[in-house]
């Protein structure tokens, strides 16, 4: 059993040492590399737990409550005025 735990630890260490990004072609300078890291970090998401998106008025609770019909109901809605 000790070899299985050792193998898992070795795999975790190898995964931690692998580069997240690898430049395949070209030689970017520090500014280009910083821009790439910023874009990838923004795409991943980050910690937005405190930021709430604005609520749409279509999902507002007061829209779920039906409004009463004017006096006369359907008959009044079709009658010419």
C-alpha positions in Angstrom: 0.0 0.0 0.0 2.8 2.4 0.6 3.8 2.2 -3.1 0.4 3.4 -4.2 0.5 6.4 -1.9 4.0 7.2 -3.1 2.9 6.9 -6.8 0.0 9.3 -6.2 2.3 11.8 -4.4 4.8 11.6 -7.3 2.0 12.3 -9.9 0.8 15.2 -7.8 4.3 16.7 -7.7 4.8 16.1 -11.4 1.5 17.9 -12.2 2.5 20.8 -9.9 5.9 21.2 -11.7 4.4 21.1 -15.3 4.1 24.5 -16.9 0.5 25.7 -17.3 1.4 27.6 -20.5 3.9 26.6 -23.1 5.2 28.8 -25.9 5.3 26.7 -29.0 6.5 29.2 -31.6 8.3 32.5 -31.4 9.9 34.3 -28.5 7.5 36.7 -26.7 8.9 39.5 -24.7 7.9 40.2 -21.1 5.0 42.5 -22.1 3.4 40.0 -24.5 3.8 37.2 -22.0 2.1 39.4 -19.3 -0.7 40.1 -21.7 -1.2 36.4 -22.4 -1.2 35.5 -18.7 -3.8 38.3 -18.0 -6.1 37.1 -20.7 -5.9 33.4 -19.6 -6.4 34.4 -16.0 -9.5 36.5 -16.9 -10.9 33.6 -19.0 -10.5 31.1 -16.1 -12.7 33.3 -13.9 -11.3 34.0 -10.6 -13.1 34.6 -7.4 -16.4 36.4 -8.3 -18.3 35.1 -5.2 -18.9 38.6 -3.9 -20.1 40.0 -7.2 -23.8 39.6 -7.9 -25.2 40.1 -11.4 -28.1 42.6 -11.6 -31.5 40.9 -11.4 -33.6 41.1 -14.5 -37.0 42.7 -14.1 -38.6 39.7 -15.9 -37.8 37.6 -12.8 -39.0 40.1 -10.3 -41.4 38.6 -7.7 -44.1 41.2 -8.2 -44.5 40.1 -11.8 -45.7 36.6 -10.6 -48.7 38.1 -8.8 -51.7 38.4 -11.1 -53.4 41.8 -11.4 -57.2 41.9 -10.8 -59.4 42.4 -13.9 -61.3 45.6 -14.1 -64.9 45.5 -13.3 -66.8 43.5 -15.8 -63.9 41.1 -16.6 -63.8 39.7 -20.1 -67.1 41.2 -21.1 -65.6 44.7 -20.5 -62.4 43.9 -22.4 -64.2 43.2 -25.7 -66.8 46.0 -25.5 -66.2 49.1 -27.6 -65.9 52.2 -25.6 
